[in-house]
Each structure stands twice: as C-alpha cells, then as structure tokens.
Amino acid sequence: MNEMETVSFEPASSGLSLVVLEQGEIKSYRLSFPEKLTIGRATPVSNPDIPLSSPIAGRSHGEFLMIENQLFYCDKGSKNGTFYNGRKIKQGIKKQISPIMLSPGDILRIDYEDLSKPDPRGVWMLVTSNAIQGEWSVLSLADREETAIGRNSVFCDIVLPRSYISSKHALVTRLNGNYYVSDCGSMDGTWLNGKQIKNATLLREKDCFSICDFHFIFIGDSLVYNSKELSCEAPRRIEPERNQPAAVRQPILRADIREKTILGSGGKVIPLLRNIKVELYRGEMAAILGVSGAGKSTLMDCLNGNEQAGVLGTVQLMGEDLYRNYGRLKCLISSAPQRNIVNELLPVEEELRHAALIRLPGDTTKQEIKDRVDSVLGLLRLEEKRKTRIAKLSGGEQKRVSLGIELVADRELLCMDEPMANLDVNTVQHILQILRQFAHQDNKCVLTVIHEESLIDLFDRVIILTKANNVGRLSFAGTPAEAKRYFNVDSFDRIYSLLEENPERYVKEV
C-alpha cells in the first residue's frame, strides 16, 4: 500500500490533491502516486490508501488511477455507487465501470440516489490542484452571527467578483445553534441541493447551496466553497488558459451528443445530429462551420441550452450538467441574435447603458455600470462614437453596438449564430478581431457559426460538420492548422469541396 500524507485544511504545497469531507471533518490527501490508490471504509480487514469512516461507503469503494500523468477514478462496483459532478457513474456490462477522467474542480460524492436530500453520513471528494487553497477554500462559521456572500468587497465576507453576482447575493445566519441560508433578492437566485430558495432555510450536514457556478458545502461549523481566482486583490487572470498545458486545462463546455431528434409529421422521429463530441475552452474563440444543412445552428442551440428537447447525451458547462441545472447556469451564457436589436434613435452610450441596466443585477451601482459601458466601448473601438445616434453609424458600427449589448453582461460563454450576415469581409474580419481580443484578454469563450472560410485562421478552434445520410455528423474538432493537416489541404474552401464530394468518408467516429 502506498503511504499517504494527510494534511489539515491549512495551505499545502502545490500539486494535485483530494479534499475529503465526512463526519464533520475536512482532510486533504496529496495525490502523488505511481499507479493507483484505493479508497474505502476502513475496517479490521480492510486497509485502503484513503480510509473513510462513513458507513455508506464500501470497504473497497473505488480507486484513483494515474494513466499517462492524467488522474482517473474508477468505482469498484460499490453498493451505493459514486456520483461524478452530480451524475451517478453507471455500471457497464458485467458491472464493469469505466474510469472517469478527473480535472481540478471536479466533485465525487458517495450518497444515496436523491442528492436533493443528502445523507449527513455521505462523503464529498473534491479534486483540487493545490490542496484546500486551490479550487476550494474553507470559512469557519463558529464565531459569526452572519456571513454575507456577494459581489461587493466592502460588506461581503465571501466575495464573488463576477458581474452576474448580486452585490449582496446570499446570507448565512446562525440562530439558536443552527445555521440558515437565504437569498437576498438576487437576480439569478440561490439554490439549495438543486432547488431554488427564497426564505431562510435550515442548513443540515452535507447540504450544498449554489450561486450561479459557485458551490458552498456545509460541514460541521464551516463552509467549503469553490474559490479559484476569487481574490479581489489580484488580477482575474495571471495566465490565459490557452497557454496552459493540456493536462491542467478544464473545458468550460464539454458536449457528448449522441443524437438530436425532432418530431416530424405523423409523429415520425427525425434525427438532425448524431455523435457530436466537442470541447470548448476559456480564452479561445471557436467556430462552427460545415456544409449546408449539416446542423450548425441546431448544434449551437444544443450547446447553449436553447434547444434541449430530443437531445440524447450530455452537455456540461463548468463541469455541470447544463440541461439539469439550466435555471442556475443560464446566467453564464450570452447569445447574440443574427439581426441587430438596437434603438437607432439612441446614442451608442445610452443604448449600452440601458442594456447594462437590464442584464446586470439590480443592485449594480451607477459607477459600476459606467465602468462596464466604458470598457465595452473601448473594446468595440467606439469611444469617439459614444454620443452619436446609432442611426448615423455605418453597418459595421451598428453591428458592433449590437454585440456590445451582450458584452456588457460580461458572461463566460458568448454564442453567436451567423452574426455578421450581409457585412463585407473586411468588416467581418474587424469584428472577429475584436471578439478574439475579448476572448483572449478577458479569458472568455466565444463560439460562433460562420461561413466565410477565408477568416477561419482567426479562430483558435474549429468544429466542422458534415451531412451524411441526411444527418449532421462531426467531421473534425481542433485548431485550424490541425484541420488543414487532417484534410491535407491548404485552404478551407477545399475542405467544403471534400465534404460535399464524399461526406461519409469524413465522418469522425466518437
């Protein structure tokens, strides 16, 4: 057995760690091992590498595997099973369970089937890149009557510096030895064990409440919460994620769509997409392209959650099931329409200010709104046009204002379905360069459907669809340079020709 080093929840040296929450205790194990580590309930006849005390954990519950410097977890067919990011890991044929690849921020749980009613004896296992001070932190509630959580760094005890978080979003209070969580009238709500709450609600051991993409686990007299990059004193990003090694990068969106269907006349099921497997990353601008009728717009609507009916498979945003948690996670996504939706009688600055008032929380201050509008005007290179009525702008400038309406919301994923239709190539190139800057500098993800193949090299990632047997299929996903090597061509217009000549040949089986 590998000798494990156990540490408390104090800061630990860098490296991949597992934070285990059970029985009111918080322990961190440094995951440094050559092949595998076992985890399970410790008994006189079992001695796992990571011992658990919970009676609902199996004696040989699971194991962590290191394969080519990548961490995996495999449930060993335990009675109660293991949940991965809220979804139970399924057993295969003859109860064989495939290993699950893990990334920093992932959550493993041992509990019963209904996670909305967590068992206090359950076990949470948090994967983090720097012990408990990496993606996860701890705040003791023992000496606090109230703990405020929100965007404002002046009166909040836990600061979540995101524009879509309300200034004072949620409150944890202590009363007669019990702790309660309540929403403070926020724009996007507070969710306890997957259900939205309004009034003060009792917190029980192992309860988890969530604010957008932030999670808070109640254990003992403490909150364990995902805290990566929450310091309001440091820059939001030290290094863009696209420059980090692939082994430490976690997709902002991961989709495995086995099939997307609609009901046709007479109740006939018609497949539109099949076997689409893609990943999107922060700090990147990605394009969906392909032959006519391949389902580019349909795929876009599946990825952003606008089209969920008839989808067989999963779409994960920030490691969570987007469809199951759409009410909570939709605030992370912004979708720009094809046509401009602007009031042409208003000056540019006033239109963006109105958009900010609608899209940002109601307690956003006038100064915060002004700062956000100024930032977007600078990004769009429209500072000198701020007082100009939109009707007097050129077509390209009007399109920039239309995009600015979505940019003021400062979401994590910006989706655009053919947003530059009817614009000349030079104008489209100019706008794409602005969006590329937005993705790279603000570490956002931009996803757009585009037809102009001469501009594909501006993108960091391309998703190419083909149409085989009248169904949209994935042909390629990767960088533009990789796409040219894969199809053995010098230009993207030749790729379109290949897909039209022999679409079945270029279907990527996933």
C-alpha positions, 0 to 999 in steps of 0.5 A: 500500500502506498503511504499517504500524507494527510494534511489539515485544511491549512495551505499545502504545497502545490500539486494535485490533491483530494479534499475529503469531507465526512463526519464533520471533518475536512482532510486533504490527501496529496495525490502523488502516486505511481499507479493507483490508490484505493479508497474505502471504509476502513475496517479490521480487514480492510486497509485502503490508501484513503480510509473513510469512516462513513458507513455508506461507503464500501470497504473497497469503494473505488480507486484513483488511477494515474494513466499517462500523468492524467488522474482517473477514478474508477468505482469498484462496483460499490453498493451505493455507487459514486456520483461524478459532478452530480451524475451517478457513474453507471455500471457497464456490462458485467458491472464493469465501470469505466474510469472517469477522467478527473480535472481540478474542480471536479466533485465525487460524492458517495450518497444515496440516489436523491442528492436533493436530500443528502445523507449527513453520513455521505462523503464529498471528494473534491479534486483540487490542484493545490490542496484546500487553497486551490479550487476550494477554500474553507470559512469557519462559521463558529464565531459569526452571527452572519456571513454575507456572500456577494459581489461587493468587497466592502460588506461581503465576507465571501466575495464573488467578483463576477458581474452576474453576482448580486452585490449582496447575493446570499446570507448565512445566519446562525440562530439558536445553534443552527445555521440558515441560508437565504437569498437576498433578492438576487437576480439569478437566485440561490439554490439549495441541493438543486432547488431554488430558495427564497426564505431562510432555510435550515442548513443540515450536514452535507447540504450544498447551496449554489450561486450561479457556478459557485458551490458552498458545502456545509460541514460541521461549523464551516463552509467549503466553497469553490474559490479559484481566482476569487481574490479581489486583490489580484488580477482575474487572470495571471495566465490565459488558459490557452497557454496552459498545458493540456493536462491542467486545462478544464473545458468550460463546455464539454458536449457528448451528443449522441443524437438530436431528434425532432418530431416530424409529421405523423409523429415520425422521429427525425434525427438532425445530429448524431455523435457530436463530441466537442470541447470548448475552452476559456480564452479561445474563440471557436467556430462552427462551420460545415456544409449546408444543412449539416446542423450548425445552428441546431448544434449551437442551440444544443450547446447553449441550452436553447434547444434541449428537447430530443437531445440524447447525451450530455452537455456540461458547462463548468463541469455541470450538467447544463440541461439539469441545472439550466435555471442556475447556469443560464446566467453564464451564457450570452447569445447574440441574435443574427439581426441587430436589436438596437434603438437607432434613435439612441446614442451608442452610450445610452443604448449600452447603458440601458442594456447594462441596466437590464442584464446586470443585477439590480443592485449594480451601482451607477459607477459600476455600470459606467465602468462596464459601458466604458470598457465595452466601448473601448473594446468595440473601438467606439469611444469617439462614437459614444454620443452619436445616434446609432442611426448615423453609424455605418453597418459595421458600427451598428453591428458592433453596438449590437454585440456590445449589448451582450458584452456588457453582461460580461458572461463566460460563454458568448454564442453567436449564430451567423452574426455578421450576415450581409457585412463585407469581409473586411468588416467581418474580419474587424469584428472577429478581431475584436471578439478574439481580443475579448476572448483572449484578454478577458479569458472568455469563450466565444463560439460562433457559426460562420461561413466565410472560410477565408477568416477561419485562421482567426479562430483558435478552434474549429468544429466542422460538420458534415451531412451524411445520410441526411444527418449532421455528423462531426467531421473534425474538432481542433485548431485550424492548422490541425484541420488543414493537416487532417484534410491535407489541404491548404485552404478551407474552401477545399475542405467544403469541396471534400465534404460535399464530394464524399461526406461519409468518408469524413465522418469522425467516429466518437 
